Amino acid sequence: MKKISLIGAGGIGGELASLIAFKSIGSICLIDIDEGIAKGKALDLVQSASAKNVALDINGSCKLSEIKHSDVIVVTAGISRKPGMSRDDLISTNVKIINEIGEAIKEYSKDAFLICITNPLDAMVWVLKKASGVKKNMILGMAGVLDSLRF
């Protein structure tokens, strides 16, 4: 079974965990700086899986070491842009977060395929690639129509 790690258990990370779980794509490791959020969402998914008669392998943690031996890592961690915040402000905050995650990926799952969703997407994908050391064909950014139009 493939191991899929989601770093960031907020709205996007939680929704992706749910989609992965109910399509039985693989085991799930849900990581968040707030351990209660990751563990709580994992528990919610386990309980709802039993109602849907789905076998589910999921754990929630605040430890980046839990991503060890992941096949796929999806990064949604980072802060959202707040009113009055510039793109540069967002970059300076999220680059620290993404660098830490990239270092953990290099240490624990250097062969994983990476999907970055953290904004500002173009900059964060570049930072994650550099920090993790993955090959350019092992990382991509996922965004919506606005980012596609910008590209």
Secondary structure, DSSP 8 states (H G I E B T S, - for coil): --EEEEE--SHHHHHHHHHHHHTT-SEEEEE-SSHHHHHHHHHHHHHHHHHTT----EEEES-GGGGTT-SEEEE--S----TT--HHHHHHHHHHHHHHHHHHHHHH-TT-EEEE--SSHHHHHHHHHHHH---GGGEEE---HHHHHH-
